[in-house]
Amino acid sequence: MSRRTEIRVSGFGGQGVILCAHIIGKTAAIYQGEHATMIQSFGPEARGSSCSAQVVLSDETVLYPYIQRPSILITMSQDACDNFAPQMTPGGLLLIESDLVRPGTLPQGVRVLGIPATRLAEEIGRKMVLNIVMFGFFAATSGVLRAETARDAVRTSVPAGTEELNLRAFDKGFEFGQSAARG
């Protein structure tokens, strides 16, 4: 039986949603020898509007690249959580930006883990790396990717000259995720 993992990354334009999804697929396909597809969607405006990406990971060729019911949802905004959380597979994993998503609005029947990714990114020195903090959190909590391959994918996916900043962001999210997974 083949393994198929359906993931949605969501938030609003300007948060790096698409890059986060791209790195998830790149880690699986290039660094772990699996198959991956990604489809992205933007609202009518680019920055500040709704944005999401669908990622399918599989140990076989992906014949249908659209997700039906994500088993993992990464959400970096309240609107995205409200729109996509009801579509999740029961028992799925919901990863939230805990400073931007209200705990009282979360669905029942899914495992919810939160991280203050924006705040952690600001502590590192650049708010714009919150997507890489979220990616590190995802890598630590989902069990889908190996840490070393995820770090390699970050290093080769970010703009030249920002590698060290982004790797610090990844490490911060990964460490937070390891603590959250244990607790």
C-alpha positions in Angstrom: 0.0 0.0 0.0 1.4 3.4 -1.0 1.8 6.2 1.5 0.2 9.6 0.5 0.4 12.6 2.8 -1.7 15.6 1.9 -0.6 18.9 3.4 -2.0 22.4 3.1 0.1 25.5 4.0 -2.0 28.6 4.4 -1.9 32.2 5.6 -1.9 35.5 3.8 0.3 36.9 1.1 3.7 38.2 2.3 4.1 35.5 5.0 6.1 33.1 2.7 3.4 30.5 2.5 4.5 29.3 -1.0 8.2 29.1 -0.1 7.3 27.0 2.9 5.3 24.6 0.8 8.0 24.5 -1.9 10.6 23.6 0.7 8.4 20.8 2.1 8.1 19.3 -1.4 11.7 19.9 -2.3 12.9 18.1 0.9 10.8 15.1 0.1 11.4 14.9 -3.6 15.0 15.9 -4.0 16.6 15.1 -0.6 14.6 12.1 0.5 13.9 10.5 -2.9 10.1 10.6 -2.7 7.5 12.1 -5.0 5.9 15.5 -4.4 3.6 17.9 -6.1 2.6 21.5 -5.2 -0.3 23.7 -6.3 -0.5 27.3 -5.1 -3.4 29.7 -4.8 -3.5 33.4 -4.2 -6.3 35.9 -3.5 -7.0 38.7 -5.9 -4.4 40.9 -4.2 -0.9 39.5 -3.6 0.2 40.9 -0.2 -2.2 40.6 2.6 -4.8 38.5 0.9 -5.5 34.8 1.3 -2.8 32.4 0.1 -2.4 28.7 0.3 -0.5 25.8 -1.2 -1.4 22.1 -1.5 1.5 19.6 -1.2 1.2 15.9 -1.8 4.0 13.6 -0.7 4.1 10.0 -1.7 6.4 7.0 -2.1 4.9 6.5 -5.5 4.3 8.8 -8.5 1.5 11.3 -7.7 -1.2 10.9 -10.3 -3.7 13.3 -8.7 -1.9 16.5 -7.4 -4.9 18.0 -5.6 -5.5 17.3 -1.9 -8.9 16.0 -0.9 -8.7 16.2 2.9 -5.3 17.3 4.3 -3.9 15.2 7.1 -1.6 18.2 8.0 -2.6 21.8 7.9 0.0 24.6 8.6 -1.9 27.9 9.1 -0.4 31.3 9.7 -3.7 33.4 9.9 -7.1 33.2 11.4 -8.9 33.4 8.1 -6.8 30.5 6.7 -7.6 28.4 9.8 -11.3 29.2 9.5 -11.4 28.3 5.8 -9.2 25.1 5.8 -9.4 23.5 9.2 -12.9 22.1 8.7 -11.6 20.2 5.6 -9.0 18.2 7.6 -8.9 14.5 8.1 -10.1 13.5 11.6 -7.1 12.8 13.7 -4.9 15.1 11.5 -2.2 17.5 12.7 -3.0 21.3 12.8 0.0 23.5 13.2 -0.9 27.1 14.0 0.9 30.5 14.4 -0.3 30.8 17.9 -0.2 34.6 18.1 -2.4 35.0 15.0 -4.9 32.1 15.4 -7.4 32.2 18.3 -7.4 28.9 20.3 -11.2 29.0 20.9 -11.8 28.7 17.2 -10.0 25.4 16.6 -11.8 22.3 15.3 -12.3 19.2 17.4 -10.9 15.8 16.5 -7.5 17.0 15.3 -4.1 17.4 17.1 -3.3 21.1 17.5 0.2 22.4 18.1 1.0 26.1 18.2 4.1 28.2 17.8 4.6 32.0 18.1 6.5 32.0 14.8 6.3 35.7 14.1 7.6 36.5 17.5 10.4 34.0 17.2 11.3 35.3 13.8 11.5 38.9 15.3 13.8 37.6 18.0 16.1 36.2 15.3 16.1 39.7 13.7 13.8 39.4 10.7 10.0 39.0 10.9 10.0 37.7 7.3 11.6 34.4 8.2 8.4 33.3 10.1 7.7 30.8 7.3 11.1 29.1 7.9 10.3 29.0 11.7 7.0 27.3 10.8 8.8 24.9 8.4 11.2 23.9 11.2 8.2 23.4 13.5 6.6 21.3 10.9 9.7 19.2 10.4 10.0 18.5 14.1 6.3 17.7 14.7 5.0 16.0 11.6 7.4 13.0 11.3 7.3 13.4 7.6 10.8 14.9 7.0 14.3 14.2 8.4 15.9 17.2 10.1 19.2 17.0 8.1 17.4 16.9 4.7 15.1 19.7 5.8 18.0 21.9 6.7 19.7 21.2 3.3 16.5 22.2 1.5 16.3 25.5 3.4 20.0 26.2 2.6 19.4 25.7 -1.1 16.0 27.4 -1.3 16.5 30.8 0.2 18.1 33.9 -1.4 21.9 34.0 -1.5 23.3 35.8 1.5 20.3 34.8 3.8 21.2 31.2 4.3 22.6 31.6 7.9 19.6 33.7 9.0 17.2 31.2 7.5 19.0 28.2 9.1 18.8 30.0 12.5 15.0 30.4 11.9 14.7 26.7 11.0 16.6 25.6 14.1 14.5 27.9 16.3 11.2 26.4 14.9 12.6 22.8 15.0 13.7 23.2 18.7 10.3 24.6 19.6 8.6 21.8 17.8 10.7 19.1 19.6 9.6 20.6 22.9 6.0 20.8 21.8 6.0 17.2 20.6 7.3 16.0 23.9 4.9 18.0 26.0 
